[in-house]
Amino acid sequence: MPVAGPPLGFPVFATKNTTRVAGGDAIADAAGVALATYPARTAESRPQGTASVHVFTPTLAEHGWSAGGHSVAEVVTDDMPFLVDSVVMELTRQQRDVHLVVHPQFDVTRDLTGRLESIACPDNEAASPPDYVCIQAFIDPVREAELEPLVDRASQTGCVVTHGLGPRYLHSTGQLHKGGPPEGRFVQVVDDSGDELAIPDRPFGFGKLIRAQADGDLASLRERGRPIVRVNLEEV
């Protein structure tokens, strides 16, 4: 798992997670959820083509970690596009507040009945030249200066660091990110888009449009195997 403070290595494991946080200790909470996933009972047996779901409220006494009194919904299934968004949408439909989303991915082997046999975790490999770190910010332009701490930490890897505001970078360097050499390590930064600003003659506003563009670029990079993590600007 990634640790707070320099040096910032952008481990491969971290880039295989999607984390959206509203308050709290993001790293500690994300570590707890990820550690709980395997070899928790949720994952021990899962027949092919099914999903295993476990909802519980972790405590230090029983589970060795806590989510600050929040409940945790573990979903173990085959990875697929828009999996996280689908789960969040269903929780929202049920009027459940979502405080943290973690999307750890593991290569596993199972027997014919679906019982877990082995887990292969990626090496904790830090970014280094000729890799480059790209910070993609779907945020209010007036807050661009708040990215500087993240840019400074990323620079400590020795890699070239690029950063730009979305969605405008999609029409320039965005093409390189997806079609160029697979040397980029991507950090997508998002913020609260605030009150929706209507678009004339459209059933959606600018806030929803920008969120959709951010989600689309995230999914597109993942589909191409590019390492990317999403964070909230407040956590930078």
KAFENTA-V623458 format. One record per run of one state. SS is the DSSP state (helix for helix, strand for strand, loop for the rest). FROM is the first residue (numbers start at 1). LEN is the number of residues. Records with the same first field share a line. If there is no record, write none. Layout:
SS=FROM-LEN ; FROM-LEN
//
This chain:
loop=1-11 ; 16-4 ; 22-4 ; 38-3 ; 46-6 ; 57-3 ; 64-8 ; 77-6 ; 94-6 ; 102-5 ; 111-4 ; 121-11 ; 139-2 ; 156-4 ; 166-2 ; 172-1 ; 180-4 ; 191-7 ; 199-6 ; 224-3 ; 236-1
helix=12-4 ; 26-12 ; 41-4 ; 60-4 ; 83-11 ; 141-15 ; 168-4 ; 173-7 ; 206-18 ; 233-3
strand=20-2 ; 45-1 ; 52-5 ; 72-5 ; 100-2 ; 107-4 ; 115-6 ; 132-7 ; 160-6 ; 184-7 ; 198-1 ; 205-1 ; 227-6
//
